[in-house]
Amino acid sequence: MKPKRVKFAFFLDLESAYKTLLRNKIRSFLTILGIIIGVGSVIATIGIGQGASKAIQNSINSMGSNMLIILPGSSSLGGINSGFGVLPTLTLNDVYAIRKLSSVRTDTAILGMSQQVIWRGNNWSTLIMGADSTFPIVRKWPVAKGVFFTPQQVASAANVAVIGNTAATELFGLINPIGHIIIIHSVPFTVIGLLSIKGFNAFGQDQDDTVIIPITTMMEKIAGTTWVHAIAVSAKTQKDTVTAQSQITQLLRQRHHIPINKPNDFFVRNLTEIAQAANSSAATFTILLASIAAVSLLVGGIGIMNIMLVSVTERTKEIGIRMAIGAKKSDILKQFLIESAVLSLFGGLLGITLGFGISSAISAFSPLKTVVTAEPIIISVVFSLCVGIFFGFYPAYKASRMNPVEALRYE
Amino acid sequence: MANSYDITGKDPLIRLENIGMIYKIGDISYEVLKGINLTVENGEFVSIMGASGSGKSTLMNILGCLDKPTSGNYFLEGRDVSKLTPDELAEIRNKKIGFVFQGFNLIQRLSILENVMLPLYYAGLHSKDSEEMALNALKLVDLSEKVNKFPNQISGGEQQRVAIARAVVNDAPIIMADEPTGNLDSVRGADVMNFFEKINAERGATIILVTHDKHVADYAKRLITVKDGIILSSETI
C-alpha cells in the first residue's frame, strides 16, 4: 500500500509555525509589537490624510463639478488698472461657443445684481441671478420642488423664476411659493421652482438667499446689458479641466480678436486646481506621517530578525534532528521563513485592528472624519508579510546551512 | 564513473573503501580515520566497539551519511555516496537510514505520533496513510497507547522506543544506533535491545550499533572493534 501524496503540506507547515509561536506567547507578542505599532500608525495616518482630503474635496465639489469660472478682464487706462469684471467682454455668444468645446460638458452665463423682490405685502432684498437652463448641472444644484426653466423659456426670455430657500422663507414663510407671482424691478415673475438647500459658501455667504431667472430675461428686462458677469463651465472630467482652460483661452482670444502680443481681456479660474493644491498639501502631510510609520515597521522587522536568530540558535538541536531524519536545506529554510512570515502577518493584522481603533477614535472625538479604505489595509498586509520574509530570511538561511553532525552535538 | 559495481553483479549493502577522515583545527590536523575497509551485507546485525577517541563516532557519522569522508569511497547499495551534496545525503538519510541516538533526540514540541510521522513528512508523504504507517511503527514498539502524549510525558525507555519507531517508519534498510542504551538503566536497556533484535529478525533491517558497552555489543551477530582510526578486528559471534 503506497500512501498518496497530498497537496496541503503548506497548511501543515502553517499550523506547525503557529503552534511554535504560541508556545512563547509573550516573546512572540513583544517581537511583533514593532510591526503592530508600525502598521497601526500607517493605517491611522492614511485614514486621517484621506479624511482631510475628502473634506477638502467635498467643500470644493459643493461649488460645482470640475468647474471653471471665466471672468471679464480688467481695463488698463492711462496707467490705472481696474479690477476684474469691469470690461463688457463676455457675451452670450461666447457662452454658446464655449459649450461646443470637446472638453466641456456644459456652461452657463451668470449675471447677478441685488434687487428688491416683492410678494404681496412682503419684500426682501436678494441676489437676482440670470442664468442658463444648464445652471443646475454646472453648479450641481437641483431644484427641490417644481422645475427649473427650460432652454425654450431662456430663448423666449420668459418671466419665470426659481427661488432659493432663504429668499423663499423670507418672502413666503411656510407657504409653498410655486405658482405665485413675485415682482422684481417692476416686472412680474411666476415662481416655477424651489432650489434645494446649498448652505453657505467658503466665504460665509448664504448661497440660498437668491432668485434665479433666465439670463435673457435678466439682460433684457432687469439689467439692460448685453454682456454677462461670469461664465461658469463644467468640464467633462476632472482631467479635462486643464484642457478646457487652454481651449477656452484660445477660443476667447480668437473670438475677441486679441493680437498675439496683447494680454487676455478675460480670466479663466480653474477650481479643480485649487482643490488639487489643497489635496497635495494634505498628501504631503500623509506621506510625512506614513514615512515615520514606515520607519517603525523597519524597526519592527529588525526585531523579528533578532528573535528569529535567537530562536534558530535555541533550536540548533532540533534542526540537527530534522536534518538527520531527512530534512533538506529547503525544508529548514521554509520552516523558519513560514514562522517569521506568520509572526509578522499576525503583527500586521493586530496593527490593522489598532489602526482602525485609532481612526474610529479620532472620528468619534474630533470634527475630522477619517476614511479607512481597503488600499492601505492590503498594502499593510503585504508589506508586513514582506518584512517577515525579508528579515526572516537571514536567520532561516543560517539554520538551513547548519552541519547536521555539529547541530546534533549542540546541547 | 565513480559508481563501480561488483563483478558478481550483486553489491553488498555497505562497502567502505579506504575511508580516511582528517579534521583540521587551526593549523593542527587530526587523522581520525586511517583507511577503513568494511563490508556490511543486507540483514546483518553489526556492532562497532571502541573506546572514546577511537574514531567510532566519526565512522558512524560517515556510515549514517551525516558526514563525508576526506578520502576513500563509500558505496551504499552500489552507489558511491562519498561525494554527494548535502541535499542528496539528506534524501539518502530519509529513505535508507533510520537513526537512534543516545539522547533519544525527539522533538519536544511534537507529539509521539507527530515525531514518528516526521520522516514521512520529509519524504513528501502526509495523509491518513502516513498516520497509519506511524501508528504501525508505534505498535511494533508497544506504544500504541501513548501516541498522543508528548516526549516529556513518557519515560526514557519509552522515548527510545519512539525513536526506534521513527527510525523504522520509512522502512529504511539500515538502522544506525549510537549508544542507544547509554541513558537507560539495564532493565530498560535490555528492553530496547530486544526491539532491535526483533526488527532485525522480523523486518530484515540491517542494524549497525555503536557502543562501548560489551553487554550491548553482544546482541549483535558480528563485532567490529575500532582503535586509533583503524579496524582492529571483525569477528562473527
Interface residues (C-beta under 8 A of the other chain):
Chain A: M1 K2 P3 K4 R5 V6 F8 A9 L12 K19 T20 R23 K317 E318 G320 I321 R322 M323 A324 I325 G326 A327 K328 K329 S330 D331 P404 V405 L408
Chain B: N61 G64 L66 D67 P86 D87 A90 E91 R93 N94 K95 G98 F99 F101 N105 L106 I107 R109 L118 P119 L120 Y121 Y122 A123 G124 L125 H126 S127 D129 S130 E132 M133 R166 N170
